[in-house]
Amino acid sequence: MGRPEKPLPTDQFNRGLLELASWLRERRKESGLRYTDLAARTQDTQHPCSVSTLQRAAGGISVPRLPVVEAYAYACGASVDLARRYWREARAQSRRGPSVTPVPRLINTPAELRLALQAAYAKAGYLPLREMERRAAHGRLPTTTVSRMLQGMTMLSRSQLQAFIEVCDIPAREHDDWLDAWQRAKSAQFHRATRELAAAVQPRRRVIESERRGYGHFSSPRWPRHRSYQGYTREAAAAYADSRSWPPPGRDPVPERPLEARDPYGH
């Protein structure tokens, strides 16, 4: 018979962590196994654990890693899904999540979709991004893409969203609502980009004035649009627009280069 475990800390404010530690201890007592036996059983899993690692997992001081909790439950013969649920609750209470959670059926914009995914990520226990990538498998959920999405720098693709909600253990009956929300958000993003592009390529005004440099750009059949008249005042520009003559009085026209000075291509 091994030594009795230390009591759970009384100054721990994370109730989810205390519930997780209590649940793990109860499962071990029910199995009648010592920590050495549990450690031996975890050697057959994908994440073998040592005795000290398993003891810390049930210590109630800090939230253990999810693979350790799953290995602990597997060694005790308990429900791994239930152990995962306790772990997520402990992780969610250890960090402050979003205060607003949009409903997938009411999502219409990329910002609302990102906020809902952040809330789902918090509810899933802030699973490490590398662990999410490993669980998604086949490169479906790159860590850099998820990180950029959570920071609001990009939007997941449809397949990446499918992998994200699967890793977060969102019920399958809600997957269609999430995919429909993604489609609406993607359409809104496309229409916004289209409006911004249309605004960027609108025809420029006939005269674009610059107060600081004092010159304008003109478009007329007599002078190319790209030519600029630098150094002239706005009054001179207005006079040109009225008289259609250039240069203004007191200015000499720019002399043309002689033909012999031009290059063979006529430039």
Secondary structure, 3 states (H helix, E strand, C coil): CCCCCCCCCCCCCCHHHHHHHHHHHHHHHHHCCCHHHHHHHHCCCCCCCCHHHHHHHCCCCCCCCHHHHHHHHHHHCCCHHHHHHHHHHHHHHHCCCCCCCCCHHHCCCHHHHHHHHHHHHHHCCCCCHHHHHHHHCCCCCCHHHHHHHHCCCCCCCHHHHHHHHHHCCCCHHHHHHHHHHHHHHHHHHHHHHHHHHHHHCCCCCCCEEECCCCEEECCECCECCCCEECCCCHHHHHHHHHHCCCCCCCCCCCCCCCHHHCCCCCC
